[in-house]
């Protein structure tokens, strides 16, 4: 007997760069909150909220986010940088 299809929740992955130079990779954000006029702004708000919750549990102050980049965009940028460096 065939299984019933289960609803899939789509996620977009982000690399998060903090002001102290650290990076967190592959932070998951639900795709349904993205897009529209705000673009990736809601992702930043969600990640900041997650960071606040984590810092409360750990007892450490949250890091300040410098920027967030979609993983696929970050990979493409690194490839461009590598090609430019090897062309010199």
N, C-alpha and C positions, 0 to 999 in steps of 0.2 A: 504494500500500500504506500502511496506517495505521501511525503510529508507536506504539511501546510507551510507555505512560505512565511518566514518570520520577518517582521519589520526590521529593516537595517537602518541603523543610525549612521549617517555619514559624518565623518570628521575631517577637518583640515589640520595639518600639522604645521606648527610654527617653531622656529628657533628664536629664543629670547636672549637678548644681550643686555647685561646689566652695567650700570655705571662703574662698578668696581672691576670690570674687565671679565667677569665670569659669564658663562653661557650655559643655557639649558636647552637641550635639543628635543625635538619631537613632542612639544606640548600640544595636546589634543584639544580642539575647540569644535563644538558642533557646527556643522555647515549651515544649519538653518538660521543661526543668528548673524551670519555674515552677509555681505552684499548690501544693496540699496545705497542710499546716499552716504551712509556712514562708512562704507567699505569695510576695512579690517578694524575699525575703532572698537566695535563691541568685543572683538577678540582680546584686545589689550585690557579692556575693563574686566573681562572674565579672568584673564591670567593674573591681573593685579589682585582680584578677589581671592583667587586660589592661593596666591603668595601670602596674603594676609592671614588666611586660615592656617596655612602651614607654619607661619612664623608664630602664631598664637600657640599652636600645639608644641612647637619646639622651644619656645621661650626666647628666640632670637629675633632681632628686628628684621623686617623685610628689606630686601635689596630694592633699589630704585631701578626701574626698567629704563634703559636707554633707547632701545628700539626692538621691534618684533618684525620678523621676516618670515614669509611662508617658506617652508622647506624647499619646495621645488624652485622658487625664485632664488634662494640662497645657493643652491647647487648650480644653477645656471650662471650666477655671478662668479662663483669660484672657478668654473670652467673658463669663462671669459678672461678672468685674471690670469689663469695659468697659460692660456694661449698667448696673451699679450706679453707675459714674462718670457716665454720661450721664443717669441718673435724678436726680442731685443738682442 
